[in-house]
Amino acid sequence: MQNYPEALITIGILAVITLLIRALPFILFKGSKPVPRFVSYLGKVLPYALIAMLVVYCLKDVSFTNGGTYGIPETIAIIVVALLHKLKHNMLLSIGAGTVLYMLLVQLVF
């Protein structure tokens, strides 16, 4: 229990940093000043870029040519996610359904 004060100090510092990070946009862009075009551009582009990076990261170790399932469960889940998102325009639904489907395929089918 001798690290108890050190843990409290660490938690306090992390809490202050988290608060500052969350408050920073409101401090920088307060009032009636328009949001810079660059920030608006990043707000439109970054979500799609992050999703693309996650897809690439998730598929980096999948072998589509040899061994195991040949990437069939991954491909089915990707198609379902894309179709659901195209039909419903709900990212949470699409990703959630794709994850559940993938896990069911891997655990029960393949």
Backbone atoms as SQL, in Angstrom:
CREATE TABLE atoms (id INTEGER PRIMARY KEY, chain TEXT, resi INTEGER, resn TEXT, atom TEXT, x REAL, y REAL, z REAL);
INSERT INTO atoms VALUES
  (1, 'A', 1, 'MET', 'N', 0.809, -1.200, 0.000),
  (2, 'A', 1, 'MET', 'CA', 0.000, 0.000, 0.000),
  (3, 'A', 1, 'MET', 'C', 0.849, 1.259, 0.000),
  (4, 'A', 2, 'GLN', 'N', 2.139, 1.132, -0.168),
  (5, 'A', 2, 'GLN', 'CA', 2.982, 2.312, -0.108),
  (6, 'A', 2, 'GLN', 'C', 2.895, 3.157, -1.369),
  (7, 'A', 3, 'ASN', 'N', 2.347, 2.649, -2.473),
  (8, 'A', 3, 'ASN', 'CA', 2.196, 3.412, -3.704),
  (9, 'A', 3, 'ASN', 'C', 0.844, 4.101, -3.803),
  (10, 'A', 4, 'TYR', 'N', 0.080, 4.086, -2.733),
  (11, 'A', 4, 'TYR', 'CA', -1.264, 4.674, -2.753),
  (12, 'A', 4, 'TYR', 'C', -1.241, 6.166, -3.105),
  (13, 'A', 5, 'PRO', 'N', -0.399, 7.000, -2.495),
  (14, 'A', 5, 'PRO', 'CA', -0.369, 8.422, -2.874),
  (15, 'A', 5, 'PRO', 'C', 0.072, 8.621, -4.328),
  (16, 'A', 6, 'GLU', 'N', 1.014, 7.810, -4.762),
  (17, 'A', 6, 'GLU', 'CA', 1.483, 7.926, -6.149),
  (18, 'A', 6, 'GLU', 'C', 0.371, 7.592, -7.132),
  (19, 'A', 7, 'ALA', 'N', -0.432, 6.590, -6.829),
  (20, 'A', 7, 'ALA', 'CA', -1.559, 6.231, -7.692),
  (21, 'A', 7, 'ALA', 'C', -2.583, 7.353, -7.726),
  (22, 'A', 8, 'LEU', 'N', -2.871, 7.956, -6.590),
  (23, 'A', 8, 'LEU', 'CA', -3.831, 9.069, -6.560),
  (24, 'A', 8, 'LEU', 'C', -3.332, 10.265, -7.354),
  (25, 'A', 9, 'ILE', 'N', -2.047, 10.561, -7.250),
  (26, 'A', 9, 'ILE', 'CA', -1.476, 11.671, -8.018),
  (27, 'A', 9, 'ILE', 'C', -1.568, 11.365, -9.513),
  (28, 'A', 10, 'THR', 'N', -1.253, 10.147, -9.903),
  (29, 'A', 10, 'THR', 'CA', -1.328, 9.757, -11.314),
  (30, 'A', 10, 'THR', 'C', -2.757, 9.878, -11.835),
  (31, 'A', 11, 'ILE', 'N', -3.712, 9.395, -11.078),
  (32, 'A', 11, 'ILE', 'CA', -5.120, 9.490, -11.491),
  (33, 'A', 11, 'ILE', 'C', -5.544, 10.948, -11.595),
  (34, 'A', 12, 'GLY', 'N', -5.113, 11.770, -10.662),
  (35, 'A', 12, 'GLY', 'CA', -5.452, 13.194, -10.703),
  (36, 'A', 12, 'GLY', 'C', -4.889, 13.881, -11.929),
  (37, 'A', 13, 'ILE', 'N', -3.617, 13.599, -12.236),
  (38, 'A', 13, 'ILE', 'CA', -2.999, 14.199, -13.419),
  (39, 'A', 13, 'ILE', 'C', -3.713, 13.754, -14.687),
  (40, 'A', 14, 'LEU', 'N', -4.030, 12.477, -14.786),
  (41, 'A', 14, 'LEU', 'CA', -4.743, 11.975, -15.966),
  (42, 'A', 14, 'LEU', 'C', -6.126, 12.598, -16.085),
  (43, 'A', 15, 'ALA', 'N', -6.790, 12.798, -14.962),
  (44, 'A', 15, 'ALA', 'CA', -8.117, 13.422, -14.989),
  (45, 'A', 15, 'ALA', 'C', -8.030, 14.862, -15.478),
  (46, 'A', 16, 'VAL', 'N', -7.039, 15.600, -15.013),
  (47, 'A', 16, 'VAL', 'CA', -6.872, 16.995, -15.448),
  (48, 'A', 16, 'VAL', 'C', -6.538, 17.062, -16.935),
  (49, 'A', 17, 'ILE', 'N', -5.650, 16.195, -17.393),
  (50, 'A', 17, 'ILE', 'CA', -5.286, 16.178, -18.814),
  (51, 'A', 17, 'ILE', 'C', -6.499, 15.823, -19.672),
  (52, 'A', 18, 'THR', 'N', -7.284, 14.841, -19.245),
  (53, 'A', 18, 'THR', 'CA', -8.482, 14.465, -19.992),
  (54, 'A', 18, 'THR', 'C', -9.463, 15.627, -20.052),
  (55, 'A', 19, 'LEU', 'N', -9.651, 16.316, -18.950),
  (56, 'A', 19, 'LEU', 'CA', -10.546, 17.480, -18.926),
  (57, 'A', 19, 'LEU', 'C', -10.058, 18.576, -19.865),
  (58, 'A', 20, 'LEU', 'N', -8.760, 18.837, -19.855),
  (59, 'A', 20, 'LEU', 'CA', -8.211, 19.861, -20.738),
  (60, 'A', 20, 'LEU', 'C', -8.365, 19.490, -22.212),
  (61, 'A', 21, 'ILE', 'N', -8.125, 18.216, -22.527),
  (62, 'A', 21, 'ILE', 'CA', -8.265, 17.786, -23.919),
  (63, 'A', 21, 'ILE', 'C', -9.712, 17.954, -24.390),
  (64, 'A', 22, 'ARG', 'N', -10.647, 17.621, -23.530),
  (65, 'A', 22, 'ARG', 'CA', -12.062, 17.735, -23.910),
  (66, 'A', 22, 'ARG', 'C', -12.525, 19.180, -23.943),
  (67, 'A', 23, 'ALA', 'N', -11.942, 20.040, -23.124),
  (68, 'A', 23, 'ALA', 'CA', -12.360, 21.442, -23.072),
  (69, 'A', 23, 'ALA', 'C', -11.657, 22.305, -24.111),
  (70, 'A', 24, 'LEU', 'N', -10.528, 21.842, -24.622),
  (71, 'A', 24, 'LEU', 'CA', -9.727, 22.639, -25.553),
  (72, 'A', 24, 'LEU', 'C', -10.493, 23.140, -26.776),
  (73, 'A', 25, 'PRO', 'N', -11.281, 22.316, -27.461),
  (74, 'A', 25, 'PRO', 'CA', -12.021, 22.846, -28.610),
  (75, 'A', 25, 'PRO', 'C', -12.988, 23.970, -28.225),
  (76, 'A', 26, 'PHE', 'N', -13.607, 23.856, -27.067),
  (77, 'A', 26, 'PHE', 'CA', -14.525, 24.896, -26.632),
  (78, 'A', 26, 'PHE', 'C', -13.784, 26.177, -26.261),
  (79, 'A', 27, 'ILE', 'N', -12.560, 26.042, -25.779),
  (80, 'A', 27, 'ILE', 'CA', -11.749, 27.212, -25.446),
  (81, 'A', 27, 'ILE', 'C', -11.234, 27.878, -26.720),
  (82, 'A', 28, 'LEU', 'N', -10.770, 27.080, -27.677),
  (83, 'A', 28, 'LEU', 'CA', -10.210, 27.623, -28.911),
  (84, 'A', 28, 'LEU', 'C', -11.266, 28.218, -29.841),
  (85, 'A', 29, 'PHE', 'N', -12.431, 27.591, -29.919),
  (86, 'A', 29, 'PHE', 'CA', -13.452, 28.008, -30.872),
  (87, 'A', 29, 'PHE', 'C', -14.678, 28.572, -30.177),
  (88, 'A', 30, 'LYS', 'N', -14.468, 29.362, -29.142),
  (89, 'A', 30, 'LYS', 'CA', -15.603, 29.903, -28.400),
  (90, 'A', 30, 'LYS', 'C', -16.182, 31.112, -29.116),
  (91, 'A', 31, 'GLY', 'N', -17.407, 31.448, -28.735),
  (92, 'A', 31, 'GLY', 'CA', -18.049, 32.625, -29.281),
  (93, 'A', 31, 'GLY', 'C', -18.598, 32.414, -30.672),
  (94, 'A', 32, 'SER', 'N', -18.674, 33.502, -31.393),
  (95, 'A', 32, 'SER', 'CA', -19.294, 33.454, -32.719),
  (96, 'A', 32, 'SER', 'C', -18.272, 33.328, -33.837),
  (97, 'A', 33, 'LYS', 'N', -17.015, 33.063, -33.492),
  (98, 'A', 33, 'LYS', 'CA', -16.010, 32.880, -34.530),
  (99, 'A', 33, 'LYS', 'C', -16.312, 31.610, -35.318),
  (100, 'A', 34, 'PRO', 'N', -16.229, 31.674, -36.629),
  (101, 'A', 34, 'PRO', 'CA', -16.485, 30.460, -37.412),
  (102, 'A', 34, 'PRO', 'C', -15.355, 29.448, -37.225),
  (103, 'A', 35, 'VAL', 'N', -15.718, 28.181, -37.333),
  (104, 'A', 35, 'VAL', 'CA', -14.734, 27.102, -37.230),
  (105, 'A', 35, 'VAL', 'C', -13.878, 27.131, -38.497),
  (106, 'A', 36, 'PRO', 'N', -12.556, 27.031, -38.356),
  (107, 'A', 36, 'PRO', 'CA', -11.688, 27.044, -39.545),
  (108, 'A', 36, 'PRO', 'C', -12.046, 25.914, -40.517),
  (109, 'A', 37, 'ARG', 'N', -11.853, 26.194, -41.790),
  (110, 'A', 37, 'ARG', 'CA', -12.184, 25.204, -42.824),
  (111, 'A', 37, 'ARG', 'C', -11.403, 23.909, -42.647),
  (112, 'A', 38, 'PHE', 'N', -10.165, 24.019, -42.207),
  (113, 'A', 38, 'PHE', 'CA', -9.334, 22.831, -42.013),
  (114, 'A', 38, 'PHE', 'C', -9.931, 21.911, -40.952),
  (115, 'A', 39, 'VAL', 'N', -10.431, 22.488, -39.874),
  (116, 'A', 39, 'VAL', 'CA', -11.026, 21.685, -38.810),
  (117, 'A', 39, 'VAL', 'C', -12.316, 21.039, -39.302),
  (118, 'A', 40, 'SER', 'N', -13.121, 21.773, -40.061),
  (119, 'A', 40, 'SER', 'CA', -14.344, 21.201, -40.633),
  (120, 'A', 40, 'SER', 'C', -14.017, 20.063, -41.592),
  (121, 'A', 41, 'TYR', 'N', -12.974, 20.260, -42.393),
  (122, 'A', 41, 'TYR', 'CA', -12.542, 19.215, -43.326),
  (123, 'A', 41, 'TYR', 'C', -12.126, 17.954, -42.572),
  (124, 'A', 42, 'LEU', 'N', -11.335, 18.126, -41.520),
  (125, 'A', 42, 'LEU', 'CA', -10.917, 16.967, -40.733),
  (126, 'A', 42, 'LEU', 'C', -12.107, 16.264, -40.096),
  (127, 'A', 43, 'GLY', 'N', -13.095, 17.021, -39.664),
  (128, 'A', 43, 'GLY', 'CA', -14.290, 16.430, -39.077),
  (129, 'A', 43, 'GLY', 'C', -15.069, 15.585, -40.070),
  (130, 'A', 44, 'LYS', 'N', -14.976, 15.927, -41.347),
  (131, 'A', 44, 'LYS', 'CA', -15.679, 15.149, -42.377),
  (132, 'A', 44, 'LYS', 'C', -14.879, 13.935, -42.838),
  (133, 'A', 45, 'VAL', 'N', -13.561, 14.058, -42.870),
  (134, 'A', 45, 'VAL', 'CA', -12.711, 13.037, -43.471),
  (135, 'A', 45, 'VAL', 'C', -12.199, 12.005, -42.467),
  (136, 'A', 46, 'LEU', 'N', -11.866, 12.417, -41.263),
  (137, 'A', 46, 'LEU', 'CA', -11.221, 11.515, -40.312),
  (138, 'A', 46, 'LEU', 'C', -12.035, 10.286, -39.924),
  (139, 'A', 47, 'PRO', 'N', -13.352, 10.380, -39.713),
  (140, 'A', 47, 'PRO', 'CA', -14.072, 9.154, -39.363),
  (141, 'A', 47, 'PRO', 'C', -13.926, 8.053, -40.408),
  (142, 'A', 48, 'TYR', 'N', -14.003, 8.403, -41.673),
  (143, 'A', 48, 'TYR', 'CA', -13.858, 7.407, -42.732),
  (144, 'A', 48, 'TYR', 'C', -12.430, 6.870, -42.798),
  (145, 'A', 49, 'ALA', 'N', -11.451, 7.740, -42.598),
  (146, 'A', 49, 'ALA', 'CA', -10.059, 7.305, -42.610),
  (147, 'A', 49, 'ALA', 'C', -9.779, 6.350, -41.454),
  (148, 'A', 50, 'LEU', 'N', -10.335, 6.639, -40.289),
  (149, 'A', 50, 'LEU', 'CA', -10.130, 5.764, -39.135),
  (150, 'A', 50, 'LEU', 'C', -10.783, 4.400, -39.341),
  (151, 'A', 51, 'ILE', 'N', -11.979, 4.387, -39.912),
  (152, 'A', 51, 'ILE', 'CA', -12.643, 3.112, -40.194),
  (153, 'A', 51, 'ILE', 'C', -11.820, 2.307, -41.204),
  (154, 'A', 52, 'ALA', 'N', -11.298, 2.976, -42.225),
  (155, 'A', 52, 'ALA', 'CA', -10.468, 2.276, -43.219),
  (156, 'A', 52, 'ALA', 'C', -9.217, 1.699, -42.564),
  (157, 'A', 53, 'MET', 'N', -8.588, 2.447, -41.659),
  (158, 'A', 53, 'MET', 'CA', -7.417, 1.938, -40.959),
  (159, 'A', 53, 'MET', 'C', -7.771, 0.731, -40.096),
  (160, 'A', 54, 'LEU', 'N', -8.927, 0.760, -39.447),
  (161, 'A', 54, 'LEU', 'CA', -9.351, -0.372, -38.635),
  (162, 'A', 54, 'LEU', 'C', -9.603, -1.609, -39.487),
  (163, 'A', 55, 'VAL', 'N', -10.193, -1.433, -40.663),
  (164, 'A', 55, 'VAL', 'CA', -10.440, -2.562, -41.558),
  (165, 'A', 55, 'VAL', 'C', -9.123, -3.174, -42.008),
  (166, 'A', 56, 'VAL', 'N', -8.183, -2.335, -42.405),
  (167, 'A', 56, 'VAL', 'CA', -6.879, -2.838, -42.834),
  (168, 'A', 56, 'VAL', 'C', -6.184, -3.559, -41.687),
  (169, 'A', 57, 'TYR', 'N', -6.243, -2.990, -40.493),
  (170, 'A', 57, 'TYR', 'CA', -5.614, -3.619, -39.326),
  (171, 'A', 57, 'TYR', 'C', -6.260, -4.967, -39.011),
  (172, 'A', 58, 'CYS', 'N', -7.574, -5.048, -39.109),
  (173, 'A', 58, 'CYS', 'CA', -8.266, -6.300, -38.795),
  (174, 'A', 58, 'CYS', 'C', -7.993, -7.386, -39.828),
  (175, 'A', 59, 'LEU', 'N', -7.738, -7.007, -41.053),
  (176, 'A', 59, 'LEU', 'CA', -7.546, -7.991, -42.120),
  (177, 'A', 59, 'LEU', 'C', -6.082, -8.283, -42.425),
  (178, 'A', 60, 'LYS', 'N', -5.161, -7.666, -41.691),
  (179, 'A', 60, 'LYS', 'CA', -3.741, -7.813, -42.031),
  (180, 'A', 60, 'LYS', 'C', -3.216, -9.235, -41.886),
  (181, 'A', 61, 'ASP', 'N', -3.779, -10.013, -40.986),
  (182, 'A', 61, 'ASP', 'CA', -3.280, -11.377, -40.765),
  (183, 'A', 61, 'ASP', 'C', -4.171, -12.457, -41.381),
  (184, 'A', 62, 'VAL', 'N', -5.182, -12.070, -42.124),
  (185, 'A', 62, 'VAL', 'CA', -6.093, -13.040, -42.730),
  (186, 'A', 62, 'VAL', 'C', -5.472, -13.554, -44.022),
  (187, 'A', 63, 'SER', 'N', -5.441, -14.872, -44.164),
  (188, 'A', 63, 'SER', 'CA', -4.907, -15.477, -45.376),
  (189, 'A', 63, 'SER', 'C', -6.078, -15.875, -46.280),
  (190, 'A', 64, 'PHE', 'N', -6.173, -15.209, -47.411),
  (191, 'A', 64, 'PHE', 'CA', -7.249, -15.501, -48.357),
  (192, 'A', 64, 'PHE', 'C', -6.860, -16.590, -49.349),
  (193, 'A', 65, 'THR', 'N', -5.612, -17.039, -49.314),
  (194, 'A', 65, 'THR', 'CA', -5.167, -17.998, -50.316),
  (195, 'A', 65, 'THR', 'C', -4.855, -19.390, -49.768),
  (196, 'A', 66, 'ASN', 'N', -4.458, -19.483, -48.525),
  (197, 'A', 66, 'ASN', 'CA', -4.113, -20.825, -48.027),
  (198, 'A', 66, 'ASN', 'C', -4.480, -20.984, -46.560),
  (199, 'A', 67, 'GLY', 'N', -4.869, -22.200, -46.230),
  (200, 'A', 67, 'GLY', 'CA', -5.105, -22.577, -44.848),
  (201, 'A', 67, 'GLY', 'C', -6.406, -22.106, -44.257),
  (202, 'A', 68, 'GLY', 'N', -6.888, -22.886, -43.321),
  (203, 'A', 68, 'GLY', 'CA', -8.045, -22.505, -42.529),
  (204, 'A', 68, 'GLY', 'C', -9.303, -22.227, -43.320),
  (205, 'A', 69, 'THR', 'N', -9.835, -21.071, -43.127),
  (206, 'A', 69, 'THR', 'CA', -11.138, -20.728, -43.714),
  (207, 'A', 69, 'THR', 'C', -11.026, -19.894, -44.980),
  (208, 'A', 70, 'TYR', 'N', -9.803, -19.584, -45.403),
  (209, 'A', 70, 'TYR', 'CA', -9.562, -18.782, -46.608),
  (210, 'A', 70, 'TYR', 'C', -10.233, -17.416, -46.544),
  (211, 'A', 71, 'GLY', 'N', -10.447, -16.891, -45.345),
  (212, 'A', 71, 'GLY', 'CA', -11.027, -15.558, -45.199),
  (213, 'A', 71, 'GLY', 'C', -12.511, -15.482, -45.486),
  (214, 'A', 72, 'ILE', 'N', -13.182, -16.623, -45.527),
  (215, 'A', 72, 'ILE', 'CA', -14.622, -16.634, -45.844),
  (216, 'A', 72, 'ILE', 'C', -15.449, -15.935, -44.772),
  (217, 'A', 73, 'PRO', 'N', -15.252, -16.194, -43.462),
  (218, 'A', 73, 'PRO', 'CA', -16.065, -15.488, -42.467),
  (219, 'A', 73, 'PRO', 'C', -15.822, -13.978, -42.476),
  (220, 'A', 74, 'GLU', 'N', -14.577, -13.575, -42.693),
  (221, 'A', 74, 'GLU', 'CA', -14.257, -12.154, -42.757),
  (222, 'A', 74, 'GLU', 'C', -14.948, -11.490, -43.943),
  (223, 'A', 75, 'THR', 'N', -14.909, -12.169, -45.093),
  (224, 'A', 75, 'THR', 'CA', -15.536, -11.622, -46.290),
  (225, 'A', 75, 'THR', 'C', -17.046, -11.506, -46.119),
  (226, 'A', 76, 'ILE', 'N', -17.670, -12.517, -45.553),
  (227, 'A', 76, 'ILE', 'CA', -19.124, -12.470, -45.329),
  (228, 'A', 76, 'ILE', 'C', -19.472, -11.321, -44.387),
  (229, 'A', 77, 'ALA', 'N', -18.704, -11.180, -43.302),
  (230, 'A', 77, 'ALA', 'CA', -18.974, -10.109, -42.338),
  (231, 'A', 77, 'ALA', 'C', -18.785, -8.735, -42.973),
  (232, 'A', 78, 'ILE', 'N', -17.772, -8.568, -43.797),
  (233, 'A', 78, 'ILE', 'CA', -17.538, -7.284, -44.469),
  (234, 'A', 78, 'ILE', 'C', -18.690, -6.953, -45.405),
  (235, 'A', 79, 'ILE', 'N', -19.159, -7.929, -46.152),
  (236, 'A', 79, 'ILE', 'CA', -20.283, -7.699, -47.066),
  (237, 'A', 79, 'ILE', 'C', -21.534, -7.309, -46.291),
  (238, 'A', 80, 'VAL', 'N', -21.797, -7.997, -45.177),
  (239, 'A', 80, 'VAL', 'CA', -22.978, -7.673, -44.365),
  (240, 'A', 80, 'VAL', 'C', -22.867, -6.265, -43.789),
  (241, 'A', 81, 'VAL', 'N', -21.678, -5.895, -43.301),
  (242, 'A', 81, 'VAL', 'CA', -21.487, -4.548, -42.756),
  (243, 'A', 81, 'VAL', 'C', -21.725, -3.507, -43.848),
  (244, 'A', 82, 'ALA', 'N', -21.167, -3.726, -45.019),
  (245, 'A', 82, 'ALA', 'CA', -21.332, -2.757, -46.115),
  (246, 'A', 82, 'ALA', 'C', -22.799, -2.647, -46.541),
  (247, 'A', 83, 'LEU', 'N', -23.477, -3.782, -46.675),
  (248, 'A', 83, 'LEU', 'CA', -24.886, -3.747, -47.085),
  (249, 'A', 83, 'LEU', 'C', -25.771, -3.082, -46.024),
  (250, 'A', 84, 'LEU', 'N', -25.566, -3.444, -44.767),
  (251, 'A', 84, 'LEU', 'CA', -26.352, -2.831, -43.702),
  (252, 'A', 84, 'LEU', 'C', -26.133, -1.326, -43.639),
  (253, 'A', 85, 'HIS', 'N', -24.875, -0.915, -43.783),
  (254, 'A', 85, 'HIS', 'CA', -24.612, 0.522, -43.724),
  (255, 'A', 85, 'HIS', 'C', -25.218, 1.248, -44.919),
  (256, 'A', 86, 'LYS', 'N', -25.188, 0.606, -46.058),
  (257, 'A', 86, 'LYS', 'CA', -25.788, 1.212, -47.260),
  (258, 'A', 86, 'LYS', 'C', -27.300, 1.337, -47.106),
  (259, 'A', 87, 'LEU', 'N', -27.925, 0.334, -46.499),
  (260, 'A', 87, 'LEU', 'CA', -29.387, 0.342, -46.348),
  (261, 'A', 87, 'LEU', 'C', -29.867, 1.200, -45.186),
  (262, 'A', 88, 'LYS', 'N', -29.202, 1.100, -44.038),
  (263, 'A', 88, 'LYS', 'CA', -29.694, 1.735, -42.811),
  (264, 'A', 88, 'LYS', 'C', -28.970, 3.021, -42.428),
  (265, 'A', 89, 'HIS', 'N', -27.781, 3.251, -42.973),
  (266, 'A', 89, 'HIS', 'CA', -26.975, 4.435, -42.636),
  (267, 'A', 89, 'HIS', 'C', -26.777, 4.579, -41.138),
  (268, 'A', 90, 'ASN', 'N', -26.543, 3.453, -40.460),
  (269, 'A', 90, 'ASN', 'CA', -26.334, 3.446, -39.021),
  (270, 'A', 90, 'ASN', 'C', -25.047, 2.683, -38.738),
  (271, 'A', 91, 'MET', 'N', -23.996, 3.416, -38.404),
  (272, 'A', 91, 'MET', 'CA', -22.688, 2.797, -38.228),
  (273, 'A', 91, 'MET', 'C', -22.677, 1.818, -37.057),
  (274, 'A', 92, 'LEU', 'N', -23.328, 2.177, -35.963),
  (275, 'A', 92, 'LEU', 'CA', -23.351, 1.304, -34.795),
  (276, 'A', 92, 'LEU', 'C', -24.038, -0.028, -35.120),
  (277, 'A', 93, 'LEU', 'N', -25.160, 0.036, -35.817),
  (278, 'A', 93, 'LEU', 'CA', -25.870, -1.177, -36.222),
  (279, 'A', 93, 'LEU', 'C', -25.009, -2.020, -37.150),
  (280, 'A', 94, 'SER', 'N', -24.395, -1.385, -38.117),
  (281, 'A', 94, 'SER', 'CA', -23.583, -2.111, -39.093),
  (282, 'A', 94, 'SER', 'C', -22.407, -2.823, -38.444),
  (283, 'A', 95, 'ILE', 'N', -21.657, -2.091, -37.644),
  (284, 'A', 95, 'ILE', 'CA', -20.475, -2.680, -37.018),
  (285, 'A', 95, 'ILE', 'C', -20.887, -3.733, -36.000),
  (286, 'A', 96, 'GLY', 'N', -21.915, -3.466, -35.221),
  (287, 'A', 96, 'GLY', 'CA', -22.378, -4.438, -34.229),
  (288, 'A', 96, 'GLY', 'C', -22.859, -5.725, -34.869),
  (289, 'A', 97, 'ALA', 'N', -23.681, -5.608, -35.902),
  (290, 'A', 97, 'ALA', 'CA', -24.195, -6.798, -36.589),
  (291, 'A', 97, 'ALA', 'C', -23.066, -7.568, -37.267),
  (292, 'A', 98, 'GLY', 'N', -22.122, -6.858, -37.877),
  (293, 'A', 98, 'GLY', 'CA', -20.985, -7.529, -38.512),
  (294, 'A', 98, 'GLY', 'C', -20.119, -8.275, -37.509),
  (295, 'A', 99, 'THR', 'N', -19.915, -7.673, -36.344),
  (296, 'A', 99, 'THR', 'CA', -19.124, -8.322, -35.307),
  (297, 'A', 99, 'THR', 'C', -19.814, -9.573, -34.790),
  (298, 'A', 100, 'VAL', 'N', -21.118, -9.463, -34.512),
  (299, 'A', 100, 'VAL', 'CA', -21.872, -10.619, -34.017),
  (300, 'A', 100, 'VAL', 'C', -21.878, -11.727, -35.073),
  (301, 'A', 101, 'LEU', 'N', -22.134, -11.365, -36.329),
  (302, 'A', 101, 'LEU', 'CA', -22.150, -12.361, -37.400),
  (303, 'A', 101, 'LEU', 'C', -20.790, -13.044, -37.529),
  (304, 'A', 102, 'TYR', 'N', -19.721, -12.257, -37.503),
  (305, 'A', 102, 'TYR', 'CA', -18.377, -12.833, -37.616),
  (306, 'A', 102, 'TYR', 'C', -18.103, -13.812, -36.485),
  (307, 'A', 103, 'MET', 'N', -18.433, -13.414, -35.262),
  (308, 'A', 103, 'MET', 'CA', -18.191, -14.298, -34.126),
  (309, 'A', 103, 'MET', 'C', -19.025, -15.578, -34.225),
  (310, 'A', 104, 'LEU', 'N', -20.271, -15.451, -34.674),
  (311, 'A', 104, 'LEU', 'CA', -21.096, -16.653, -34.855),
  (312, 'A', 104, 'LEU', 'C', -20.516, -17.569, -35.929),
  (313, 'A', 105, 'LEU', 'N', -20.068, -16.984, -37.024),
  (314, 'A', 105, 'LEU', 'CA', -19.468, -17.778, -38.094),
  (315, 'A', 105, 'LEU', 'C', -18.217, -18.508, -37.609),
  (316, 'A', 106, 'VAL', 'N', -17.361, -17.800, -36.912),
  (317, 'A', 106, 'VAL', 'CA', -16.110, -18.402, -36.460),
  (318, 'A', 106, 'VAL', 'C', -16.353, -19.464, -35.397),
  (319, 'A', 107, 'GLN', 'N', -17.281, -19.206, -34.482),
  (320, 'A', 107, 'GLN', 'CA', -17.506, -20.136, -33.371),
  (321, 'A', 107, 'GLN', 'C', -18.382, -21.325, -33.750),
  (322, 'A', 108, 'LEU', 'N', -19.344, -21.123, -34.647),
  (323, 'A', 108, 'LEU', 'CA', -20.314, -22.182, -34.913),
  (324, 'A', 108, 'LEU', 'C', -20.199, -22.826, -36.291),
  (325, 'A', 109, 'VAL', 'N', -19.752, -22.097, -37.274),
  (326, 'A', 109, 'VAL', 'CA', -19.757, -22.618, -38.638),
  (327, 'A', 109, 'VAL', 'C', -18.357, -23.069, -39.078),
  (328, 'A', 110, 'PHE', 'N', -17.378, -22.245, -38.933),
  (329, 'A', 110, 'PHE', 'CA', -16.036, -22.557, -39.457),
  (330, 'A', 110, 'PHE', 'C', -15.121, -23.072, -38.373);
